[in-house]
Amino acid sequence: MPDVDGELSETLVRRLALVEERLRDSVTNADTLADTASRHLVNAGGKRLRPMLVLLTAELGEASRPEVIDAAVVVELTHLATLYHDDVMDSAPLRRGAPAAHEVWGNSVAILTGDLLFARASRTVAGLGPEAVRLQAETFERLCLGQLHETVGPSRGEDPVQHYLRVLSDKTASLLATSARFGAKFAGCRPEVVETVAGYGEKLGVAFQLADDVIDLTSDGVLTGKTPGTDLRERVPTMPVLLLRSRIAAAGVAASREDVELLGLLDGDLASDADLERAVGALRTHAVVEETRAQAIAWARAAVAELEPLPDGPVRAALVSFADALVDRTA
């Protein structure tokens, strides 16, 4: 929960509890396997950032409209569905401190469970009207494109750093932008307000993922439920590694021996925990981690700048706090 006005905080907590209740109802299934697998990540908890953003931007309008709760459920169901798919593609052993679904039931069940949650999200969004369905479809398309581009990597001659930022924009920022948009839209805000908060959510999503890249290297894994350096082991590109490669490429033969040796370590076999720990330890003290952190802060500030047209007040202050909290977090 961001640092917000007391009355607003109480309202958000109360309404988030409604979303949580609806979320659990939404994943209930008469089929025992489908029910258990669908509940797996819901029961594991999570930050609920996307529904929180829906509820927060809705406070700019008539936040008590029932459509707002529906929209909050839609974005979290969509997010959860992507996690089932992502964990299969990344071979991630843990999610939110619990075994990933594919570790429990296998890849096929995990993928189909993700599909099932997408279906539940689609059923809920259909009740919000054709425009909501179109926005959800566009977001789903961007999510898929982000994953696709991450999987195949940059094309020949494309700057890997810019490619990665494009991936983040589609794979992470698109759903945060839709969350902000849905909250304002279904609270009856004016179109210009809806567009303002959507722009905020888009930039915030990039900041959020860059902060995650730092956390993957600097956390102890206790709060995240994820082994530090998991992305390194699975060869998932992250900004610190891309910046290191860029630094070496730019320097050419003048590249420092330390940088070249570090890249060799990262490109080596990190299957053993000892090798992974050594790689993480070497990279976390490198300047590229602070460069990534600085990028996250810059994107968060750009997100806050998008809020300039909004009136001063507790909601705008909470959105600023929300952005600060996403890049300052340790999990």
N, C-alpha and C positions, 0 to 999 in steps of 0.2 A: 504494500500500500504506500503510495507516495505521501510525502508530508503535505497534508491539506488541512483546510479549515475544519474545525471540530464538527460542526453540524453537517458539512458536506461529507466528511469521513464516515459519520454514522449512517448517512443515507446510502453511501456506496457499499458499505459493509452489509447493510440490510438487503440491498438489491442484488449484491453478488451472491448472497446466500440463496436467493430465489433462482438465480442462474444455475448455481450448483445443484439445486434440487431438480430443476428442469433437465439439466445435463444428464444426471443419473437416470431420470425417467427415459430420456431419449435413447440411451444405449441398452435399455432393457429389451430382452428378446426371449421369445418362447422356447427357442432352440437353446439347449443347455450350453453347447460349445460356443455358439455365437454370443450368448449372453456373457459367459465367463471371459472370453477373449476380448469382447468389446469393453467390458468393465475394467480390464487389466490396467490400462493407463489412466483412466478416470480415477480409479481407487489409489493410484500411486501419487496423486496430487499434482502439484505444479503451481506456477506463478499466476496463471489465469490472466496474463497480461492483456490478451486480446479482448476478452469480455470486459475487463476493467476499463480498457480504452473506449469501448462502446458506451459503457455506463457514464464515463466521465464526459465525453463529448456530448452525450445526450442532455447533460445538465445545462447546455447552452440553449436548450429549447424546453419542450414539455417532456421531461424525463420519465414521467409516470405512465406514458403510453405503453400499452402491453406489447406493441411491436418491438420496442427497445429490448426487452428481455429475449424475445424470439431471435432478434439479430445477434445478441450476445451469445446465445446458444449455438447459432449457426457458425460463427467464426471459431469458436472453440472446438466444435465437432470437426470442422475442416482442418484445424491445426492438429488435432489428435490423429486424424486420418493420415496426414502427411508424416507423422512420427513413425507410425507402423511401417510405412513404405521406406522412409529414410533409413531406419535401423536395419532393414534387410539389405538395402543397397550399400550401406557403410559397414555391414557386418558388426554393428555395435553390440557388445555383450550386455550392456546395462542401459537403462533409461530411468531417470529419476530415482536411482538407487535400487531399482528392482530389475530382475532379469528382463531383457527385451523380449517382446512377444515371440519373435522367431526362435529365441533360445528355448522357449517353453513348448511351443506348438509346431515349430518349423516354418520355413519361408512361405509356403503356400497359404497356410492358415493366417499368418500375419498379413500378407498382402490382401487376402480376401476380407479380413477384418477391417483393414483400412478402407477398402472399397465399400464395405457395409456402412461405415461411419460417414463416408461421402454421400451415400444414398440417404442416410438419415438427415444430414445437413441439407440436402437438396429438397427433401420432403418438407422440412421446416421453412426453408427460404421460399418455397412455392406459395406459402400462405402470406408472404409479404408483397407479392405482386410481381408482374413481368419485369419491371425495372430492377428489382432486387435479384431476380433470377439471372438477368443479363450481367449484372455486376459480379455475381458469384461465379458465373461461367468465365468471365474475363479474368477474374482472380485465379481460378483453377487453371486456366490456360497459362498464366504467368508462372504459377507454381511449377507446373510441368516443364515449361521452357527453362526455368532456372535450374531444375534438377538435371535436365538434358544437357544444358551447356556446361554445368559443373562436371558431368560425367565425361563428355567428349573433350573438354579443355578448349583453350583458345585456338583459333585457326591460324594458319601460317601468316606471319607478319603482324598478328594482333598483339597488342600490349597485354601481357598476362594480368597486370594489376587492374587495368581498365576492364578486362574481361571478367575478373573476379568481382569487381564492383557491380557490373551488370548482373552477374549471378545473384549477388546479395539483394539487389533491387527487386529481382523477380521472385527469388526463392523465399526471402524473408520479409522484405519491405512491402510487397504487394498486399499481404494479408493484414499487416498493421495499418496500411493506408485504408483498406476496405473496412477495417474495424472502426477507425475514426470516422470514416464517411457514413457508415451505417448508423452510428450513434446519433450524429447530428441530423441525418436525413429522416430517420424514423421518429425523432423528437420534433419534427416539423420546422427545423431551422431553414433560413433562407439559403438559396443555392450558393451564394458567395461564401457563406459560413461553412457549408458542407465542403466546398472546394478548398477552403483555407485549412481545415483540419485534416483533409486528405493529404495535402501537401506536407503537412507536419508529420503525419504517420509514415509517409514514404521515406522521408529523410531519417526519421527516428528508427525505422527498420534497419537501415544500413548501419547506423551507429550501434544499435543493439548487437548485430552480428559481429562487428569489429570488436566490440567489448568481449564477446564470447571467445573470439580468437585469442585474446589476451588471457582470459580466465582459463582456457584450456591448458595454458602453460604455467600459470602462476598459482592456481588453486591447489589445495592439498587433496582434493577429490572427496572430502568428507561431506561438504555441503552440496556439491553438484551430483554426487552419486556416480561420478564418471572418472575413470583413471586419467590423470594428467597426461597429455600427449597422445590421447587416443586418435586424434585426427592425424598426427604424424605417423602413427603405426599403420593406419588405414590408407595412407597416401591421399587424404582429403586435403586439397589445397587451402591454405589459410594465409592471411595477409603477412604475418611475420616471415614465413618461408618465401613468399613471393617477393617481398622486399629484399631479402637476403640474396635471392637469385638475381634480382635487378641490379643490386649493388655490385655484385661480382661481374655481371655482364658489362656494366658501364665502365668498370675499372679495367677490364681486360687483363693483360699480363701484369698490370700494377695492383691487382686484387691482393689483399692481405692474405698471408698464409693461414691465419686464424679463420678467416671467413671461408676460404676454400676447404679447409679441414672440417669445419663445422658442416658445410653443405655435403661433404662426402659422408659424414656421420649420419646426417638426416636421410641421405639417399641409400644408406646401407640397410642391412637387415635389422629391423627393430622388433623382431618377434619376441625376444627375451625381455623380461621386465628390467633386467639390469641395463641392457643396451638402451631401452626406451628411457629409463631414468637418467642415464648419462646424457642422452640427446636433449631431453627436456631441460636438464640443469644447465647445459651449455647454451641453449637458445634463450632461456628465460632471462639471462643476464645481458643479452646482446641488445644493442641500440635499436634494432628493428622492432622489438617489443614495445619500447616507449614510443617509437614512431607510429605504431598501430594504435596505441592508446591515444596519442595526439589526434590521429585521424578520427577515432570514435568521438572524441570530445568536439572536434570541429563539425562533424555531421550532426551531433546533438544540438550544437549552437545554431546550426543552419535550420534545424527543425524548429527550434524556439523562435527564430526570426520569422518563420512562416506565420506565427501567431500574432504578428504586429497588428493586423486589422481588427482583432478581437478586442472587446472592451476589457478594461482592467476589472479584476474581481477574483473571487475564490476559484472559479473554474479555470481561468487562464493561469493563475498562480499554480494550480494543481497540475496543469499540463506541463508547465515549466519544471516543476518538481519531478514529474513523471520522467521527463527526459534526463534530468540529472541523475535520478535513481538508476536508470537503465545502464548508464555508462560508469557509475561509481560502484556498482554491485560487485560482490566477490563470488557469486554463484548464479 
